[in-house]
């Protein structure tokens, strides 16, 4: 899991010729000291993946533009929203990171964001929380994450992974249960249309919206993983999770939704959400992005994570309450 590019792993896990040619310049210039490198685990790092105080968005945008004819219009609108955010807050990238609540990533020997090792747990002595990067907590202090607000008596083990999906949940749930039993499990997947691919290097890679931007190997994935097949695989994964928990008498609290439906849920919860969700505003009239907030910029962490992509602390509050009430 942790060696994959989409899991925050070290780009050096792949040979440069395995990277799509448009992304090679970006991969070659990335500072991998804040990637999850297996040989260094366990470790505590101040930044991870693209949650770093340097402005690399231009390189990412240029690479994405080269991959798709439909991307530039979206990116141009995105740049306008980012610029307006900067105008509202009066902060540049470095200043935004400096004023955000202090956080670091404590990664255990399995590459999970936990202060404890899975090896130190006994049967039925913990509750796993499965999910994607919002569960892992990119750009958020650990104490603000939804699974740390559940008020459970047993310790919560964070089993969230970057670009995570329901297939990841099932594979990890089964593997963890075989090693350390548990009686209850939480699952939170707000981007349930994702899928998992196994790369030629043998790593689990997250495939978002049927595509994988970085690896040449998956360039034809969108031809197979269309909207219909993604929904089919999503349904199969959901049934696997539900059935596995039923057979093993595990209490399951699960939230799973595709991105479009989840944005609607955020609107129902009256949440401000990260600016990139502006693309859904013409379809969900009640959603509000961070730029719509009238709050003081020092409290914007309520609406967005430090990387300006993932959800802020109020989203985690509402998600925890939702899962408690299921």
Secondary structure, 3 states (H helix, E strand, C coil): CCCCHHHCECHHHCCHHHECCCCHHHHHHCCHHHCECHHHCCEEECCECCECCCCCHHHHHHHHHHHCCCHHHHHHHHHHHHHHHHHHHCCCHHHHHHHCCCCCEEECCCCCECCCCHHHCCCCCEEEEEECHHHHCCCCCHHHCHHHHCCCCCEEEEEECCCCCHHHHHHHHHHHHHHCCCCEEEEEECCCCCEEEECCCCCEEEEECCECCCEHHHCCHHHHCCHHHHHHHHHHHHHHHHHHHHHCCCEEEEEECCHHHHHHHHHHCCCEECHHHHHHCCCCCCCEEHHHCCCCHHHHHHCECCCCCCECHHHHHHHHHHHHHC
